[in-house]
């Protein structure tokens, strides 16, 4: 791949999420969102800390828990210094999310919170000042909690209108500054983490937890409403700023799922498993519900309710590009139940992969799977691709006065950029590459600081102590060199 070059306008950079870095969870008018009542979207995914008060699901935080995301890494107050560090690596793009509850604290207000808009004015202006393209996610597991307690989340059609009002507000505000929008982060996780990804709760008569009695029909209903909302976001983007692009974002490590052997049942099982995730982009990028999902609805009696005009909207306003996360591959066996976490699917160990990330996470490292996912997506949709999450979490403790040596991170990055060159050589149109967590942030899945992705170290720990100081790791200089040479020197 040494002769393959990245495009001249390639968007090198990194990605974070508001709920994992900002902190200031109740500052300047912001109210709680769904991730504020969980210590990790996998760890507490089925039992968020809310309770039924007789009329609504309300916040019920536990004294024995450390909700690191409430303060996170204090990016809310330190973003200028942090973005200067990103600029020091030569970033061409930076992805973050707008916390919906900073703009509309309850989610259903008629007018936005000016303090929230002003914060993102300054944040986006700082990115632009440093020559970074802002890549903005509109909903990154950040549905306002009030929309859950008052309306039941995305199973309620009213959320479509609330979301459209929010989208039009921020798109109008940042017109000309934001060229790359994403609607729902990893929307294909709706069945895996329905509270965080699809914002759903059930009738409290079902049980003591908010997700007891959840049905497939409820999740499909939430997905349909999000698909309509996604189409309305694309429509708003085209009307407000035709030069901007509105993409879909999925967790597509799942696409790199291999059958354990040539047994036709395993090959077919792998195909059906992957189709569960293609479903979302099939709707949002092709513009219609595929027949295979209609068969599922028929067999399981779980079809969502639709209104006149919904399917036409979905057809008319498809996404401009596909953004995705990729961390690892998996192996399917008909004899093993497939599981998953924030990194992707978990099946059978792959004996051909010799390296894993360190324990306790032990994610298999498969750079070839990255190339495979790019090829599969581009062949299927022929839309520009944007890998907006790729990285490795390591357990690092800073050594006073010394640069953290992180050769495993450098090696992982080099391997995956070589694979991305392969995808470009295969004919894929790749917009850029955003490393997940260029600065250490709170883990989405487990709500901890111990799992560090950053090129920049942050002094904060699982028990909540730390002084928040930042320091560069060895990988900082490596990525800086990669960007300076536009990927020709790996």
C-alpha positions as a Python dict, from the first residue, in 0.01 Angstrom:
ca = {
    (1, 'X'): (0, 0, 0),
    (2, 'X'): (305, 230, 1),
    (3, 'X'): (206, 389, -331),
    (4, 'X'): (-154, 456, -229),
    (5, 'X'): (-215, 814, -121),
    (6, 'X'): (-485, 971, 88),
    (7, 'X'): (-682, 1246, -90),
    (8, 'X'): (-540, 1598, -68),
    (9, 'X'): (-846, 1722, 124),
    (10, 'X'): (-856, 1425, 361),
    (11, 'X'): (-1012, 1511, 698),
    (12, 'X'): (-766, 1390, 961),
    (13, 'X'): (-882, 1435, 1317),
    (14, 'X'): (-1050, 1289, 1621),
    (15, 'X'): (-1389, 1240, 1781),
    (16, 'X'): (-1554, 1271, 2122),
    (17, 'X'): (-1911, 1298, 2255),
    (18, 'X'): (-2058, 1570, 2476),
    (19, 'X'): (-2182, 1327, 2740),
    (20, 'X'): (-1836, 1171, 2774),
    (21, 'X'): (-1623, 1484, 2789),
    (22, 'X'): (-1812, 1804, 2870),
    (23, 'X'): (-1921, 1754, 3231),
    (24, 'X'): (-2108, 2059, 3368),
    (25, 'X'): (-2414, 1834, 3355),
    (26, 'X'): (-2650, 2085, 3521),
    (27, 'X'): (-2476, 2410, 3431),
    (28, 'X'): (-2608, 2707, 3232),
    (29, 'X'): (-2961, 2573, 3214),
    (30, 'X'): (-2886, 2218, 3102),
    (31, 'X'): (-3109, 1946, 3246),
    (32, 'X'): (-3042, 1567, 3261),
    (33, 'X'): (-3029, 1346, 2955),
    (34, 'X'): (-3050, 967, 2935),
    (35, 'X'): (-2680, 904, 2994),
    (36, 'X'): (-2681, 1118, 3308),
    (37, 'X'): (-2873, 843, 3491),
    (38, 'X'): (-2633, 563, 3400),
    (39, 'X'): (-2280, 463, 3489),
    (40, 'X'): (-2204, 328, 3144),
    (41, 'X'): (-2462, 253, 2875),
    (42, 'X'): (-2374, -118, 2882),
    (43, 'X'): (-2316, -149, 3257),
    (44, 'X'): (-2648, 20, 3348),
    (45, 'X'): (-2816, -18, 3010),
    (46, 'X'): (-3106, -232, 3133),
    (47, 'X'): (-3141, -64, 3473),
    (48, 'X'): (-3098, 312, 3439),
    (49, 'X'): (-3126, 500, 3765),
    (50, 'X'): (-3484, 619, 3733),
    (51, 'X'): (-3793, 524, 3932),
    (52, 'X'): (-4168, 549, 3890),
    (53, 'X'): (-4320, 821, 4112),
    (54, 'X'): (-4680, 724, 4040),
    (55, 'X'): (-4705, 937, 3728),
    (56, 'X'): (-4361, 955, 3565),
    (57, 'X'): (-4021, 793, 3548),
    (58, 'X'): (-3795, 1030, 3745),
    (59, 'X'): (-3422, 1045, 3817),
    (60, 'X'): (-3309, 824, 4106),
    (61, 'X'): (-2931, 857, 4142),
    (62, 'X'): (-2757, 621, 4383),
    (63, 'X'): (-2524, 745, 4660),
    (64, 'X'): (-2290, 449, 4617),
    (65, 'X'): (-2220, 519, 4250),
    (66, 'X'): (-1966, 749, 4089),
    (67, 'X'): (-2123, 914, 3783),
    (68, 'X'): (-1800, 1025, 3618),
    (69, 'X'): (-1982, 1170, 3318),
    (70, 'X'): (-2139, 1441, 3536),
    (71, 'X'): (-1800, 1615, 3550),
    (72, 'X'): (-1624, 1406, 3284),
    (73, 'X'): (-1295, 1574, 3185),
    (74, 'X'): (-1440, 1926, 3224),
    (75, 'X'): (-1416, 1991, 2850),
    (76, 'X'): (-1702, 2239, 2898),
    (77, 'X'): (-1462, 2481, 3068),
    (78, 'X'): (-1134, 2367, 2910),
    (79, 'X'): (-1228, 2326, 2543),
    (80, 'X'): (-1008, 2610, 2421),
    (81, 'X'): (-694, 2456, 2566),
    (82, 'X'): (-801, 2108, 2454),
    (83, 'X'): (-870, 2220, 2098),
    (84, 'X'): (-530, 2391, 2095),
    (85, 'X'): (-380, 2050, 2174),
    (86, 'X'): (-576, 1899, 1886),
    (87, 'X'): (-456, 2177, 1658),
    (88, 'X'): (-102, 2093, 1767),
    (89, 'X'): (-142, 1758, 1594),
    (90, 'X'): (-262, 1934, 1280),
    (91, 'X'): (-626, 1823, 1298),
    (92, 'X'): (-833, 1901, 990),
    (93, 'X'): (-1160, 1795, 1158),
    (94, 'X'): (-1300, 1745, 1506),
    (95, 'X'): (-1616, 1556, 1587),
    (96, 'X'): (-1829, 1620, 1891),
    (97, 'X'): (-2199, 1624, 1972),
    (98, 'X'): (-2435, 1900, 2069),
    (99, 'X'): (-2605, 1803, 2391),
    (100, 'X'): (-2975, 1836, 2305),
    (101, 'X'): (-3054, 1918, 2670),
    (102, 'X'): (-2826, 2223, 2658),
    (103, 'X'): (-3033, 2370, 2376),
    (104, 'X'): (-3380, 2252, 2484),
    (105, 'X'): (-3332, 2141, 2848),
    (106, 'X'): (-3661, 1950, 2865),
    (107, 'X'): (-3669, 1881, 2493),
    (108, 'X'): (-4023, 2012, 2439),
    (109, 'X'): (-3976, 2388, 2490),
    (110, 'X'): (-4084, 2633, 2223),
    (111, 'X'): (-3771, 2848, 2254),
    (112, 'X'): (-3408, 2740, 2298),
    (113, 'X'): (-3173, 2805, 2587),
    (114, 'X'): (-2949, 3089, 2473),
    (115, 'X'): (-2670, 2994, 2715),
    (116, 'X'): (-2643, 2653, 2548),
    (117, 'X'): (-2637, 2803, 2201),
    (118, 'X'): (-2370, 3051, 2307),
    (119, 'X'): (-2149, 2771, 2439),
    (120, 'X'): (-2158, 2591, 2104),
    (121, 'X'): (-2108, 2925, 1923),
    (122, 'X'): (-1778, 2957, 2102),
    (123, 'X'): (-1684, 2590, 2070),
    (124, 'X'): (-1747, 2578, 1695),
    (125, 'X'): (-1578, 2915, 1639),
    (126, 'X'): (-1270, 2781, 1814),
    (127, 'X'): (-1262, 2478, 1585),
    (128, 'X'): (-1296, 2701, 1281),
    (129, 'X'): (-1022, 2931, 1414),
    (130, 'X'): (-785, 2635, 1419),
    (131, 'X'): (-880, 2527, 1069),
    (132, 'X'): (-1083, 2224, 1177),
    (133, 'X'): (-1404, 2118, 1008),
    (134, 'X'): (-1665, 2072, 1283),
    (135, 'X'): (-1828, 1729, 1249),
    (136, 'X'): (-2138, 1757, 1466),
    (137, 'X'): (-2356, 1474, 1594),
    (138, 'X'): (-2709, 1588, 1674),
    (139, 'X'): (-2798, 1306, 1913),
    (140, 'X'): (-2519, 1100, 2072),
    (141, 'X'): (-2711, 903, 2338),
    (142, 'X'): (-2830, 1241, 2469),
    (143, 'X'): (-3211, 1244, 2454),
    (144, 'X'): (-3338, 1483, 2725),
    (145, 'X'): (-3461, 1279, 3022),
    (146, 'X'): (-3786, 1477, 3036),
    (147, 'X'): (-3883, 1333, 2696),
    (148, 'X'): (-3854, 988, 2850),
    (149, 'X'): (-4047, 1063, 3169),
    (150, 'X'): (-4320, 1275, 3011),
    (151, 'X'): (-4366, 1108, 2671),
    (152, 'X'): (-4212, 760, 2697),
    (153, 'X'): (-3925, 840, 2460),
    (154, 'X'): (-3902, 767, 2089),
    (155, 'X'): (-4199, 531, 2090),
    (156, 'X'): (-4401, 855, 2109),
    (157, 'X'): (-4444, 1027, 1775),
    (158, 'X'): (-4429, 1371, 1936),
    (159, 'X'): (-4052, 1336, 1962),
    (160, 'X'): (-4025, 1375, 1584),
    (161, 'X'): (-4147, 1732, 1610),
    (162, 'X'): (-3933, 1811, 1914),
    (163, 'X'): (-3624, 1678, 1735),
    (164, 'X'): (-3699, 1873, 1417),
    (165, 'X'): (-3733, 2197, 1615),
    (166, 'X'): (-3396, 2131, 1780),
    (167, 'X'): (-3230, 2039, 1449),
    (168, 'X'): (-3356, 2345, 1266),
    (169, 'X'): (-3249, 2566, 1555),
    (170, 'X'): (-2886, 2451, 1555),
    (171, 'X'): (-2855, 2418, 1178),
    (172, 'X'): (-2975, 2774, 1133),
    (173, 'X'): (-2748, 2897, 1412),
    (174, 'X'): (-2433, 2733, 1274),
    (175, 'X'): (-2510, 2773, 904),
    (176, 'X'): (-2190, 2822, 708),
    (177, 'X'): (-1973, 2690, 990),
    (178, 'X'): (-2078, 2323, 1012),
    (179, 'X'): (-2053, 2131, 686),
    (180, 'X'): (-2082, 1778, 828),
    (181, 'X'): (-2384, 1681, 1037),
    (182, 'X'): (-2469, 1339, 1179),
    (183, 'X'): (-2817, 1259, 1306),
    (184, 'X'): (-2825, 966, 1553),
    (185, 'X'): (-2505, 814, 1684),
    (186, 'X'): (-2489, 436, 1630),
    (187, 'X'): (-2863, 413, 1569),
    (188, 'X'): (-2823, 41, 1494),
    (189, 'X'): (-2768, -16, 1867),
    (190, 'X'): (-3140, 40, 1927),
    (191, 'X'): (-3205, -323, 2022),
    (192, 'X'): (-2882, -367, 2220),
    (193, 'X'): (-2911, -53, 2433),
    (194, 'X'): (-3270, 69, 2380),
    (195, 'X'): (-3273, 322, 2664),
    (196, 'X'): (-2962, 507, 2546),
    (197, 'X'): (-2992, 460, 2169),
    (198, 'X'): (-3371, 470, 2124),
    (199, 'X'): (-3486, 637, 2443),
    (200, 'X'): (-3763, 393, 2531),
    (201, 'X'): (-3928, 295, 2858),
    (202, 'X'): (-4227, 74, 2930),
    (203, 'X'): (-4541, 81, 3138),
    (204, 'X'): (-4429, 59, 3504),
    (205, 'X'): (-4690, -209, 3566),
    (206, 'X'): (-4454, -446, 3385),
    (207, 'X'): (-4193, -443, 3662),
    (208, 'X'): (-3958, -242, 3879),
    (209, 'X'): (-3718, -148, 3600),
    (210, 'X'): (-3786, 90, 3314),
    (211, 'X'): (-3716, -173, 3046),
    (212, 'X'): (-3900, -469, 3195),
    (213, 'X'): (-4145, -597, 2935),
    (214, 'X'): (-3984, -418, 2641),
    (215, 'X'): (-4101, -567, 2309),
    (216, 'X'): (-3954, -576, 1961),
    (217, 'X'): (-4255, -382, 1837),
    (218, 'X'): (-4171, -97, 2073),
    (219, 'X'): (-3812, -78, 1948),
    (220, 'X'): (-3919, -93, 1582),
    (221, 'X'): (-4169, 183, 1657),
    (222, 'X'): (-3895, 399, 1808),
    (223, 'X'): (-3672, 326, 1508),
    (224, 'X'): (-3945, 427, 1264),
    (225, 'X'): (-3993, 758, 1442),
    (226, 'X'): (-3616, 816, 1435),
    (227, 'X'): (-3607, 732, 1063),
    (228, 'X'): (-3872, 996, 997),
    (229, 'X'): (-3684, 1242, 1219),
    (230, 'X'): (-3364, 1159, 1031),
    (231, 'X'): (-3536, 1236, 698),
    (232, 'X'): (-3663, 1566, 837),
    (233, 'X'): (-3308, 1652, 948),
    (234, 'X'): (-3179, 1584, 596),
    (235, 'X'): (-3460, 1801, 460),
    (236, 'X'): (-3373, 2080, 701),
    (237, 'X'): (-3007, 2060, 604),
    (238, 'X'): (-3086, 2092, 234),
    (239, 'X'): (-3317, 2388, 294),
    (240, 'X'): (-3101, 2577, 543),
    (241, 'X'): (-2752, 2516, 404),
    (242, 'X'): (-2739, 2329, 70),
    (243, 'X'): (-2358, 2323, 90),
    (244, 'X'): (-2366, 2113, 409),
    (245, 'X'): (-2394, 1733, 430),
    (246, 'X'): (-2613, 1525, 659),
    (247, 'X'): (-2494, 1172, 730),
    (248, 'X'): (-2605, 858, 909),
    (249, 'X'): (-2387, 702, 1181),
    (250, 'X'): (-2378, 333, 1273),
    (251, 'X'): (-2168, 93, 1478),
    (252, 'X'): (-2035, -117, 1192),
    (253, 'X'): (-1781, -339, 1362),
    (254, 'X'): (-2077, -579, 1333),
    (255, 'X'): (-2029, -596, 955),
    (256, 'X'): (-1688, -758, 1010),
    (257, 'X'): (-1851, -1077, 1135),
    (258, 'X'): (-1710, -1396, 981),
    (259, 'X'): (-1861, -1747, 976),
    (260, 'X'): (-1664, -1990, 1188),
    (261, 'X'): (-1648, -2238, 897),
    (262, 'X'): (-1801, -2305, 553),
    (263, 'X'): (-2103, -2485, 704),
    (264, 'X'): (-2391, -2328, 506),
    (265, 'X'): (-2585, -2277, 828),
    (266, 'X'): (-2301, -2069, 968),
    (267, 'X'): (-2262, -1876, 644),
    (268, 'X'): (-2635, -1802, 632),
    (269, 'X'): (-2642, -1723, 1003),
    (270, 'X'): (-2361, -1471, 956),
    (271, 'X'): (-2551, -1311, 669),
    (272, 'X'): (-2871, -1279, 871),
    (273, 'X'): (-2684, -1139, 1170),
    (274, 'X'): (-2519, -870, 960),
    (275, 'X'): (-2850, -785, 794),
    (276, 'X'): (-2983, -680, 1135),
    (277, 'X'): (-2738, -391, 1113),
    (278, 'X'): (-2762, -318, 741),
    (279, 'X'): (-3133, -263, 806),
    (280, 'X'): (-3073, 91, 935),
    (281, 'X'): (-2864, 215, 644),
    (282, 'X'): (-3087, 27, 400),
    (283, 'X'): (-3373, 248, 517),
    (284, 'X'): (-3188, 577, 562),
    (285, 'X'): (-2960, 551, 256),
    (286, 'X'): (-3176, 354, 11),
    (287, 'X'): (-3495, 526, 115),
    (288, 'X'): (-3730, 236, 182),
    (289, 'X'): (-3795, -56, 414),
    (290, 'X'): (-3644, -375, 267),
    (291, 'X'): (-3857, -684, 217),
    (292, 'X'): (-3655, -887, 465),
    (293, 'X'): (-3761, -664, 754),
    (294, 'X'): (-4124, -672, 642),
    (295, 'X'): (-4107, -1050, 666),
    (296, 'X'): (-3977, -1019, 1023),
    (297, 'X'): (-4267, -789, 1111),
    (298, 'X'): (-4513, -1033, 959),
    (299, 'X'): (-4372, -1339, 1134),
    (300, 'X'): (-4333, -1172, 1474),
    (301, 'X'): (-4634, -940, 1454),
    (302, 'X'): (-4415, -643, 1545),
    (303, 'X'): (-4466, -392, 1264),
    (304, 'X'): (-4453, -27, 1368),
    (305, 'X'): (-4743, 209, 1316),
    (306, 'X'): (-4686, 459, 1035),
    (307, 'X'): (-4870, 770, 920),
    (308, 'X'): (-4942, 892, 569),
    (309, 'X'): (-4640, 1065, 427),
    (310, 'X'): (-4381, 886, 643),
    (311, 'X'): (-4257, 654, 370),
    (312, 'X'): (-4244, 936, 117),
    (313, 'X'): (-4028, 1145, 351),
    (314, 'X'): (-3793, 852, 408),
    (315, 'X'): (-3776, 799, 32),
    (316, 'X'): (-3717, 1163, -58),
    (317, 'X'): (-3457, 1255, 205),
    (318, 'X'): (-3181, 997, 230),
    (319, 'X'): (-2845, 1064, 391),
    (320, 'X'): (-2552, 1208, 200),
    (321, 'X'): (-2278, 992, 348),
    (322, 'X'): (-2222, 700, 586),
    (323, 'X'): (-2024, 758, 905),
    (324, 'X'): (-1937, 460, 1120),
    (325, 'X'): (-1736, 323, 1408),
    (326, 'X'): (-1501, 28, 1371),
    (327, 'X'): (-1305, -131, 1655),
    (328, 'X'): (-1286, -507, 1601),
    (329, 'X'): (-1424, -809, 1417),
    (330, 'X'): (-1613, -1115, 1543),
    (331, 'X'): (-1684, -1477, 1448),
    (332, 'X'): (-2032, -1625, 1416),
    (333, 'X'): (-2121, -1982, 1513),
    (334, 'X'): (-2469, -2130, 1504),
    (335, 'X'): (-2385, -2300, 1835),
    (336, 'X'): (-2300, -1979, 2025),
    (337, 'X'): (-2523, -1687, 2117),
    (338, 'X'): (-2391, -1363, 1968),
    (339, 'X'): (-2344, -1088, 2224),
    (340, 'X'): (-2215, -733, 2193),
    (341, 'X'): (-2081, -426, 2368),
    (342, 'X'): (-1978, -78, 2255),
    (343, 'X'): (-1696, -226, 2046),
    (344, 'X'): (-1922, -447, 1835),
    (345, 'X'): (-2031, -809, 1826),
    (346, 'X'): (-1888, -1084, 2047),
    (347, 'X'): (-1892, -1439, 1918),
    (348, 'X'): (-1628, -1711, 1901),
    (349, 'X'): (-1257, -1635, 1940),
    (350, 'X'): (-1076, -1603, 1607),
    (351, 'X'): (-760, -1819, 1612),
    (352, 'X'): (-615, -1628, 1317),
    (353, 'X'): (-597, -1301, 1511),
    (354, 'X'): (-285, -1301, 1726),
    (355, 'X'): (-326, -971, 1908),
    (356, 'X'): (-583, -827, 2147),
    (357, 'X'): (-615, -507, 2344),
    (358, 'X'): (-500, -556, 2705),
    (359, 'X'): (-723, -714, 2968),
    (360, 'X'): (-982, -668, 3101),
    (361, 'X'): (-1129, -560, 2764),
    (362, 'X'): (-932, -800, 2540),
    (363, 'X'): (-1081, -681, 2211),
    (364, 'X'): (-936, -867, 1912),
    (365, 'X'): (-729, -647, 1681),
    (366, 'X'): (-821, -692, 1315),
    (367, 'X'): (-716, -413, 1081),
    (368, 'X'): (-815, -619, 776),
    (369, 'X'): (-1171, -612, 909),
    (370, 'X'): (-1162, -232, 880),
    (371, 'X'): (-1084, -255, 508),
    (372, 'X'): (-1350, -523, 469),
    (373, 'X'): (-1618, -302, 628),
    (374, 'X'): (-1528, -10, 402),
    (375, 'X'): (-1549, -230, 93),
    (376, 'X'): (-1879, -386, 195),
    (377, 'X'): (-2040, -49, 267),
    (378, 'X'): (-1917, 121, -47),
    (379, 'X'): (-2010, -170, -271),
    (380, 'X'): (-2361, -180, -122),
    (381, 'X'): (-2442, 193, -113),
    (382, 'X'): (-2190, 377, -334),
    (383, 'X'): (-2192, 669, -91),
    (384, 'X'): (-1893, 851, 61),
    (385, 'X'): (-1769, 686, 379),
    (386, 'X'): (-1642, 857, 692),
    (387, 'X'): (-1483, 642, 965),
    (388, 'X'): (-1555, 865, 1265),
    (389, 'X'): (-1458, 622, 1541),
    (390, 'X'): (-1159, 392, 1548),
    (391, 'X'): (-917, 343, 1835),
    (392, 'X'): (-785, 129, 2117),
    (393, 'X'): (-843, 163, 2491),
    (394, 'X'): (-543, 105, 2716),
    (395, 'X'): (-499, 112, 3093),
    (396, 'X'): (-236, 381, 3153),
    (397, 'X'): (-118, 559, 3466),
    (398, 'X'): (90, 868, 3410),
    (399, 'X'): (455, 860, 3512),
    (400, 'X'): (538, 1196, 3670),
    (401, 'X'): (759, 1408, 3450),
    (402, 'X'): (777, 1156, 3170),
    (403, 'X'): (590, 1110, 2843),
    (404, 'X'): (361, 809, 2847),
    (405, 'X'): (497, 552, 2606),
    (406, 'X'): (205, 388, 2426),
    (407, 'X'): (350, 174, 2145),
    (408, 'X'): (37, -44, 2136),
    (409, 'X'): (-169, 262, 2035),
    (410, 'X'): (82, 365, 1770),
    (411, 'X'): (86, 13, 1628),
    (412, 'X'): (-295, -10, 1622),
    (413, 'X'): (-320, 326, 1445),
    (414, 'X'): (-57, 235, 1186),
    (415, 'X'): (-222, -101, 1111),
    (416, 'X'): (-563, 55, 1059),
    (417, 'X'): (-436, 338, 841),
    (418, 'X'): (-265, 81, 621),
    (419, 'X'): (-598, -99, 595),
    (420, 'X'): (-771, 230, 509),
    (421, 'X'): (-519, 281, 229),
    (422, 'X'): (-624, -61, 106),
    (423, 'X'): (-989, 46, 100),
    (424, 'X'): (-898, 357, -98),
    (425, 'X'): (-703, 139, -340),
    (426, 'X'): (-1015, -81, -369),
    (427, 'X'): (-1206, 223, -495),
    (428, 'X'): (-1381, 343, -179),
    (429, 'X'): (-1445, 716, -145),
    (430, 'X'): (-1322, 799, 207),
    (431, 'X'): (-1382, 1150, 342),
    (432, 'X'): (-1150, 1133, 640),
    (433, 'X'): (-1042, 947, 950),
    (434, 'X'): (-1134, 1041, 1306),
    (435, 'X'): (-960, 866, 1594),
    (436, 'X'): (-1197, 791, 1880),
    (437, 'X'): (-1093, 970, 2193),
    (438, 'X'): (-792, 1183, 2090),
    (439, 'X'): (-804, 1296, 2453),
    (440, 'X'): (-891, 1060, 2739),
    (441, 'X'): (-1266, 1068, 2813),
    (442, 'X'): (-1520, 871, 3016),
    (443, 'X'): (-1593, 529, 2867),
    (444, 'X'): (-1941, 506, 2717),
    (445, 'X'): (-1990, 139, 2795),
    (446, 'X'): (-1859, 116, 3150),
    (447, 'X'): (-1852, 476, 3269),
    (448, 'X'): (-1486, 459, 3373),
    (449, 'X'): (-1168, 657, 3305),
    (450, 'X'): (-939, 354, 3326),
    (451, 'X'): (-999, 267, 2960),
    (452, 'X'): (-799, 540, 2785),
    (453, 'X'): (-801, 607, 2411),
    (454, 'X'): (-631, 945, 2399),
    (455, 'X'): (-315, 1086, 2250),
    (456, 'X'): (-355, 1329, 2541),
    (457, 'X'): (-365, 1202, 2899),
    (458, 'X'): (-618, 1344, 3148),
    (459, 'X'): (-552, 1311, 3520),
    (460, 'X'): (-881, 1166, 3638),
    (461, 'X'): (-954, 821, 3776),
    (462, 'X'): (-1239, 576, 3827),
    (463, 'X'): (-1303, 684, 4185),
    (464, 'X'): (-1341, 1046, 4072),
    (465, 'X'): (-1012, 1187, 4202),
    (466, 'X'): (-759, 1370, 3988),
    (467, 'X'): (-664, 1728, 3905),
    (468, 'X'): (-765, 1714, 3535),
    (469, 'X'): (-421, 1816, 3407),
    (470, 'X'): (-344, 1723, 3046),
    (471, 'X'): (-21, 1580, 2910),
    (472, 'X'): (88, 1440, 2575),
    (473, 'X'): (159, 1074, 2511),
    (474, 'X'): (415, 944, 2261),
    (475, 'X'): (132, 869, 2017),
    (476, 'X'): (59, 1244, 2000),
    (477, 'X'): (379, 1306, 1803),
    (478, 'X'): (322, 999, 1588),
    (479, 'X'): (-24, 1110, 1476),
    (480, 'X'): (108, 1463, 1424),
    (481, 'X'): (366, 1325, 1180),
    (482, 'X'): (106, 1109, 1003),
    (483, 'X'): (-114, 1415, 945),
    (484, 'X'): (177, 1638, 842),
    (485, 'X'): (267, 1393, 564),
    (486, 'X'): (-100, 1321, 477),
    (487, 'X'): (-56, 955, 564),
    (488, 'X'): (238, 893, 333),
    (489, 'X'): (468, 835, 632),
    (490, 'X'): (319, 565, 857),
}
